[in-house]
């Protein structure tokens, strides 16, 4: 047998064997299909467990980009708290190395507590202090990052006159201190209240409304004020009370001050009204209110006008509106009628007894 014929026979045997295997597989498949229960078109498909959403190529690309980036000292980085201990916080930066924030680098607030104030999963922004802390981690400072971001915010708050609150932690010479966004802030005694404050320690522990009036990052001078907010609130309350006062109201008040042009009368609840000098007395024209009034006098007044938050009062209007007193009738002498029209003076006086 020639070599060509032997190769042809072997090839035909291989083809036949492959055909047989294919036929066997087809037959097995047919048997399985015949053994499977028939399902109607109306039959509900079997419930399938929901599968987890597949990660996209963008997710992989982001993780790859984060892991390949180079972190340098001074960079502002963002991450998520992955662990909390007594002395430090571990941060997941999606980087080949983890970030570590020591307690003293987390916050400058003396009342800060890692265990109470930091939770796993919290977002964190921090400044890179060292790219290797000796243990293969990146040393971070949230405190530095917060200060950097905070001063930018403070300047914005000053420009926009934004109101916020702080808790007073201590009383010092000339004022009190607290912490705003982790930065030490000072509130001068003159800016604490509308009235003079004798004992600053009474503010310790209080939460007070404040507004930024000085924000200088170079000297770390953050100065706050409560006074402007309190004044605005008082004025708003005063305006509310004044709006409820009706023209024609008669009430009492105390003379608060005397001016050349009139007297200011305190009507209570911080509301004052002016009695113009021409409206003080109906009896005479005054050169100065002090001719008939003194500070502290209680007077009765009538509201004559309320305009632009100002109240006009009058004492004179009360006198003018009072009913006129009835004149006293004069005593009259009734002369009895006489039969004679020519009664002499002597006869008229004859009845009088003279001593």
Protein Blocks (a to p, Z undefined) as FASTA:
>chain_A
ZZklmmmmmmmmmmmmmmmmmmmmmmmmmmmmmmpccddfklccdddddddddddfklmm
mmmmmmmpccdehiacddddfbdcfkbccddehiabdcdddfklmpccfkbcfklmpceh
iacddddfbfceonopacddfklmmmmmmmmmmmmmmmnopacddddfbdcehiacddee
hiacdddfklmpmbdcfblmlmgopacddddfbdcfklopacddfklmmmmmmmmmmmmm
mmmpcghiacddddfbdcfkbccddebjhiacdddfklmbckbccfbfklmgcehiacdd
ddfbdeehiacddfklmmmmpccddddddddddddddfbfbbcfklmmmmpccZZ
